[in-house]
């Protein structure tokens, strides 16, 4: 049972650290911020497992086997009797069991407490099953949270979500104190280099091959330019095909003779290392290939720390880089990426203005601010649920 002391008891459903998953990191960052909000008890987590077991912290109060349908209903029963006031569901395709994650509906349909759903992905061309699941989740929720304005119209028209339930809340960004750009470059041994970077799990679809090809032309004009690719291969990709993609990228580096201009850092970065990698960067780059990507946690982090950004024009990048916050390059175009990199390296005043523009938005995306928005939505959800279910005498 959760503590009943007049404060709000909120539980989060999704993946949880130490499982290597962006949703798990997102949830942990949000949970940590609630420690600063006085009218909430420490939030708890219902962790969804894949085919592995994890050494969870005490914040995880129960676990669900992703592929075991009965676990979902059992979790709902336990939540109903746990003292929880509201459940926050982190929804992403692939982390829940059944066709397109349909087992999750068994949980929501059995809940007697209110819930809020956070849609991390909003597909523009969903399958019939995907559309049905998201529509059902939205209809039962007190609020539907999306992290980008570009998804609101799809939620209304494709998924028939009541517009009054939709709330746009930016992807949060953690605050980490670091040294300056020059100090970090010196620490890492990158003095006198112009650092371009990408971080995150490595997998096909990230478009890194086009960025590497772009560096051929960049290095001809700026031999001091260094493109750092931070991060290990995505665990699912590595389990299925090994390091095929990373090795193909390394082959390109050798083929183009860019050993002095490309660096791979093959490790799972700590939060501090992620922020340090961004702060030391002169340019952050996401050359992704998927046009419909509605949200990118890595791009959100780069915006949060006021980096000047070059990206392909997927949906989230187009929205976040508007109003002079970065440059867009055509999909699958090494030439366009090269031209944008050179534009920024050779026009430092324009680059500085872009950083200032990005920082202005980034300051509103720190987790300390985002958690306050979630707290407000949770309070409202609990209040309206109680009013709607109050007995009439």
C-alpha positions, 0 to 999 in steps of 0.5 A: 500500500502507498502512503496515505497522508493527504498528499498525491500518490502517482504511479508511472507505467512503462519501462524502468532503469536499469533497462536500457530504454529511452522511456525508462530514462524519461520516466526516471527524470520525471520521477526524480523531479517530483521529489521537489513538489511538496504535495506529492509523495515519492512516485512509484513505478510499474515496470514492464519487462521484456525477456530479461530481468532487471535489478530495479530500485525500491521505486518499482512496486510491481512488474509486468511481463510484457508478453503475459496478458494476465499480468496486465489485469493483475497489475490493474487489480493491485493498483486499484487497491494500492492507494494510488490516486492516478496512473501515468501511462508511458505509451510507446509501440513495442514495449507492451505485449500482444498485437501492437501492444493490445494487452495494455487495454486489459489493464486500462479497462480494469482500472478503477483509478484515473489515468493519463496517457503520454503518447511518445509516438503518434503515427500518421499512417497507423494500422487499424489495430494501432489506431484502435488501441490509441483511440481506446487509451485516449477515450479512457484517459483524463488527459492525453499528453503529446510532446509536439504541437505537430501531433495535435491535428493527427490526434484529433483527426486520425485518432478522434481524441477530444481536443479538450483532453489534449495537452502539449508538454515538451520533452523534458531535459535534465539540468547538469552543471558542467564546465564551459565548452572550452573547458570540456574540450580541454578535458576531453583532448579536443582543443582547437577542434570544431566539434560536431556531434550526434548521440544516442543508440546507434541503429539504421535509420539514423542516417549517420552514413550521410553525415560521414560522407558530408564530412569529406567536404567539410574536412577539405575546408576545415581539417580541424572539424571533428564529428563525434558519434556518441553511443552504443548500438541499440540493444535490440539491433545488436541482439538481432544483427550484431554490429553490422551497421557500426562496422559499415560506418567504420568502413566508410570512414576508412574509405573516405580517409576520415580517421582524423575527423570521425570518432566513435564512442561506443558506450552507454553514456551517463547523463553527465556524459550526455550533457558534456557531449552537448555542451562541448559541441559547436554543432549538434546533428540529427541526420535521421531518415524517418520523415514522420518522427514526431519526437526525438529525445536527443534533439530535445536535449540539444535544444535544452542546452542551446546548441546550434542544430543541423537536422533532416526535416522530420516532423519534430525537427521542423517544429523545434528548429523554426524561428532561427533555431537551426538549419534543415538539410534534405533527407539522404543528402550528404551535400546538403549536410555539408553545406549547412555545416560549412555555413555555420563554421564560416559564419560564427555570428549567425551561429551565435544568434542561433544558439541564443534563439535555441537557448530561449526555448531550451530554458522552458524545457528543463525537467524542473519546469516540465514536472510542474506542468505534469503535476498540474495535469495530475492534480486536475485529473484527480480532481475531475475524476472525483467530481465525476464519480461523486455519489449523488445524494 
